[in-house]
Amino acid sequence: MIPVAAHIELDLSALQHNVHRVREYAPKSQLMAVIKANAYGHGLLRVANHLKGEVDAVAVARLDEAMCLRGAHIQGRILVLQGFSQANEIPVLQKYQLEVVIHSVEQVAILESLNKQGSLRVWLKIDTGMNRLGINPAKFVEILSRLQQCKLVHPSIGFMTHFANADDEQDEKTMRQLQLFNDTIGAYSGEKSSANSAGLMSWPASRQDWVRPGLMLYGVSPLLAKTAAQLNLLPVMSLYSRIIAIKQVKKGQAVGYGGSWLAEKDALIAVVSIGYGDGYPRHAKQGTPAIINNQRVPLIGRVSMDMLTLDLSGTRHIKLGDKVKLWGEGLPVEEIAAYAETIPYTLLCGITQRVQVYEKG
Ligand SMILES: *Cc1c(COP(=O)(O)O)cnc(C)c1O
C-alpha cells in the first residue's frame, strides 16, 4: 500500500452492526436504508452492495442516483425520495423499476396526462408540518383517489411523511406530526412510513410498516442529547491524514492565514496534510481535537485548503509522518461538527473526491 495522506477508512462491519441496531429498535418494520448523497459520503455503490440482502429497500434523493444503482446491477426496491418533476422522467422510472414519492398535485397531473398503462409504485407523501415536500392533508382523499384511477400506478400505494424535529426527544411536534399523519390516512389501507433515524430511535409509535434510517446506519447519533456510544452505534467512517512538517514557533509568532493564532509561549506545532479541500470544515474552531498516537491534540490557526496545524505542546513521542485521526472511532464526527458549528451530516457528505478510500479489515 502506497502511504497516503488524507484518506478515509470504512469499517463495513460497523455498517452491519448498525443495521442490526435498526432491526432491534424496529423488529416489526421493514427497513429502507437511506443512501442518498453518495451514502452520506461513504460511497453509494459500496454501501448499496454491502447492504444487499440486509435491508428491504434503499432510498436515494434523485433519479440519477437511482440510475447509477441500476447501472451497477443493484437489484431490489429503490425509492426516489424527490420523485419526478417532468413527464419525461416517467419512462426512465418504469424502465429501471424505480419507486417514487408523489408529493404534489402537479405530479399527479403529469401521471394523468400520460394516460398510459403501467405498474409504477408510488408513495404518497403528506406534509404534516415540515413544510417542505408533501401534499396538504386536506387534499389527501382527493389526490389519493386520482392516483388510484391512474392506470400507470401500481394499486398498492404507500403513505409517508417526514419529521422536522425528531432529533429532540423533548419536542412534542413529532407526535403531533405522527398524529396528523395517522388521522389523515384514517382507514385507507396502504403501508405507512414516517421515521428517520431519530424518529425510530426515540419515538416508538413512529416505527410503523417501514422505517427510513440514514444517519444511524453510518454510526452517528441522530439525537441531540445522546452520543453514538450511548446508543450503541459504531462509526463507519474514520478520517485520517499525516504530519508533513513539525516546527518550533517562538512566543508571539502567528500561525496560518490571518494570523488568528499567536503562540503565548514557545511552541511545537504539527502541519497535517488535510484541509477544506478534503472536506475538513474550514470553520472548525481553535481547540478542535485531533488524535495522534492516542493523544488528543488541539487545532490551532485557520484551516487552509490542503493543510491544518495542531499544537503539539505537552504531547509525547509525536514525529514526522505520524498518522492523525480527524474523526471516527474514539473521536465522534458529532464532536467535530459541534466545534465547527455544523451538523455531522454536512461533514460526512462533504468528503471530497481526492480523499482516498480504504475498506478496513
Ligand atoms: C434523508 C431522509 C431520511 C433519513 O434521515 P436520517 O436523519 O439520516 O435518518 C429519511 N427520510 C427522508 C424523506 C429523507 O429525506
Ligand as a Chemical Component Dictionary entry (heavy atoms), coordinates in Angstrom:
data_LIG
# 
_chem_comp.id                   LIG 
_chem_comp.type                 NON-POLYMER 
_chem_comp.pdbx_formal_charge   0 
_chem_comp.three_letter_code    LIG 
# 
loop_
_chem_comp_atom.comp_id 
_chem_comp_atom.atom_id 
_chem_comp_atom.alt_atom_id 
_chem_comp_atom.type_symbol 
_chem_comp_atom.charge 
_chem_comp_atom.model_Cartn_x 
_chem_comp_atom.model_Cartn_y 
_chem_comp_atom.model_Cartn_z 
_chem_comp_atom.pdbx_ordinal 
LIG C1 C1 C 0 -32.677 11.877 4.399 1  
LIG C2 C2 C 0 -34.011 11.318 4.696 2  
LIG C3 C3 C 0 -34.177 10.296 5.640 3  
LIG C4 C4 C 0 -33.048 9.812  6.535 4  
LIG O1 O1 O 0 -32.826 10.716 7.575 5  
LIG P1 P1 P 0 -31.740 10.476 8.725 6  
LIG O2 O2 O 0 -31.908 11.638 9.627 7  
LIG O3 O3 O 0 -30.396 10.486 8.064 8  
LIG O4 O4 O 0 -32.056 9.165  9.341 9  
LIG C5 C5 C 0 -35.441 9.729  5.775 10 
LIG N1 N1 N 0 -36.486 10.178 5.033 11 
LIG C6 C6 C 0 -36.363 11.177 4.141 12 
LIG C7 C7 C 0 -37.558 11.632 3.385 13 
LIG C8 C8 C 0 -35.132 11.787 3.954 14 
LIG O5 O5 O 0 -35.020 12.806 3.075 15 
# 
loop_
_chem_comp_bond.comp_id 
_chem_comp_bond.atom_id_1 
_chem_comp_bond.atom_id_2 
_chem_comp_bond.value_order 
_chem_comp_bond.pdbx_ordinal 
LIG C1 C2 SING 1  
LIG C2 C3 SING 2  
LIG C2 C8 DOUB 3  
LIG C3 C4 SING 4  
LIG C3 C5 DOUB 5  
LIG C4 O1 SING 6  
LIG O1 P1 SING 7  
LIG P1 O2 DOUB 8  
LIG P1 O3 SING 9  
LIG P1 O4 SING 10 
LIG C5 N1 SING 11 
LIG N1 C6 DOUB 12 
LIG C6 C7 SING 13 
LIG C6 C8 SING 14 
LIG C8 O5 SING 15 
# 
